[in-house]
Amino acid sequence: MPTVFIKRAYEAAAESDGYRILVDRLWPRGRTKDQMALAQWSKDWAPTSALRTWFNHRPDRFAEFSRRYTSEMEDNPAIREALTSLPKKRVTLVYGARDPKINHAVVLAAYLKRHGK
């Protein structure tokens, strides 16, 4: 399993990011393809639109959001495939949310680290 990090889409891409994957369903506003410097865009790794809308980045809902999103990931074939197909190097999950601690990329990174081989 690669080393997994997270980074906001609005921070400059860096060589040290390694393999950059956008993990949002929606493209970050105001960002160009060149600015993002992505290796891939995996929208199907993101929470469902219904869950994302319910969560609405409310801190009081983060624990329940994490539980629900983890449950979604358990049933998501794209996540299962990611666990075996990610490159064996540094991977940076790129997300657009403002809060660096309360967002889906935090939950996704933890899940990948926990379940990776």
C-alpha positions as CSV (number, residue, x, y, z in Angstrom):
1,M,0.0,0.0,0.0
2,P,1.3,3.4,-0.9
3,T,1.8,6.2,1.6
4,V,-1.4,8.2,1.5
5,F,-1.7,12.0,2.1
6,I,-4.4,14.5,1.5
7,K,-4.2,18.1,0.1
8,R,-6.6,20.8,-0.7
9,A,-7.2,21.5,-4.4
10,Y,-6.5,25.1,-3.8
11,E,-2.9,24.5,-2.6
12,A,-0.2,24.4,-5.3
13,A,0.7,21.0,-6.7
14,A,4.2,19.9,-5.8
15,E,6.5,17.2,-7.1
16,S,6.5,15.8,-3.6
17,D,2.8,15.1,-3.8
18,G,3.6,12.0,-5.9
19,Y,0.5,10.5,-7.6
20,R,-2.3,13.1,-7.3
21,I,-5.9,11.9,-7.3
22,L,-8.9,14.2,-7.2
23,V,-11.5,12.5,-5.0
24,D,-14.4,14.9,-5.4
25,R,-17.5,14.3,-7.5
26,L,-17.4,18.0,-8.6
27,W,-14.4,19.8,-10.2
28,P,-13.1,22.5,-7.8
29,R,-14.2,25.9,-8.7
30,G,-11.7,28.2,-10.3
31,R,-9.0,25.5,-10.8
32,T,-7.7,24.6,-14.2
33,K,-6.5,21.2,-15.3
34,D,-2.9,22.4,-15.4
35,Q,-3.1,23.8,-11.8
36,M,-4.5,20.5,-10.5
37,A,-1.7,18.4,-12.1
38,L,-3.7,15.2,-11.5
39,A,-2.8,11.7,-12.4
40,Q,-6.5,10.7,-12.2
41,W,-9.9,11.9,-11.1
42,S,-11.8,9.3,-9.2
43,K,-15.3,10.8,-8.6
44,D,-16.7,7.4,-7.8
45,W,-14.5,7.3,-4.6
46,A,-16.4,10.3,-3.2
47,P,-19.5,10.0,-1.0
48,T,-22.8,9.9,-2.7
49,S,-24.4,13.2,-3.5
50,A,-27.2,12.5,-1.0
51,L,-24.6,11.9,1.8
52,R,-22.5,14.9,0.8
53,T,-25.6,17.1,0.9
54,W,-26.8,15.8,4.2
55,F,-23.3,16.3,5.8
56,N,-22.9,19.9,4.5
57,H,-19.5,20.1,6.2
58,R,-21.2,20.5,9.6
59,P,-18.7,19.5,12.4
60,D,-21.6,18.2,14.5
61,R,-22.4,15.6,11.8
62,F,-18.8,14.5,11.0
63,A,-18.8,11.4,13.2
64,E,-22.1,10.2,11.7
65,F,-20.9,11.2,8.2
66,S,-17.7,9.2,8.7
67,R,-19.7,6.1,9.7
68,R,-22.1,6.4,6.7
69,Y,-19.3,7.1,4.2
70,T,-17.3,4.2,5.5
71,S,-20.4,2.0,5.0
72,E,-20.7,3.3,1.5
73,M,-17.0,2.5,0.8
74,E,-17.5,-1.1,2.0
75,D,-20.0,-1.6,-0.8
76,N,-18.1,0.4,-3.5
77,P,-16.4,-1.7,-6.1
78,A,-14.2,1.3,-7.2
79,I,-12.8,1.5,-3.6
80,R,-12.1,-2.3,-3.5
81,E,-10.3,-1.9,-6.8
82,A,-8.3,1.1,-5.6
83,L,-7.0,-1.0,-2.7
84,T,-5.2,-3.3,-5.1
85,S,-4.4,-1.0,-8.0
86,L,-3.0,2.2,-6.4
87,P,0.7,2.8,-7.3
88,K,3.1,1.7,-4.6
89,K,4.4,5.2,-4.0
90,R,3.3,8.4,-2.4
91,V,-0.4,9.1,-3.2
92,T,-2.0,12.5,-2.5
93,L,-5.8,12.6,-2.4
94,V,-6.9,16.0,-3.6
95,Y,-10.2,17.5,-2.3
96,G,-11.9,20.9,-2.5
97,A,-13.4,21.3,1.0
98,R,-12.3,24.2,3.1
99,D,-11.7,22.4,6.4
100,P,-8.6,20.2,6.4
101,K,-9.8,18.0,9.3
102,I,-13.6,17.7,8.6
103,N,-13.9,16.4,5.0
104,H,-14.4,13.1,3.2
105,A,-10.7,12.9,2.1
106,V,-9.8,12.4,5.8
107,V,-12.2,9.5,6.0
108,L,-11.1,8.0,2.7
109,A,-7.4,8.2,3.5
110,A,-7.9,6.5,6.8
111,Y,-10.0,3.8,5.1
112,L,-7.3,3.2,2.5
113,K,-4.6,3.0,5.1
114,R,-6.6,0.6,7.3
115,H,-7.6,-1.7,4.5
116,G,-4.6,-1.5,2.2
117,K,-2.2,-4.4,1.8
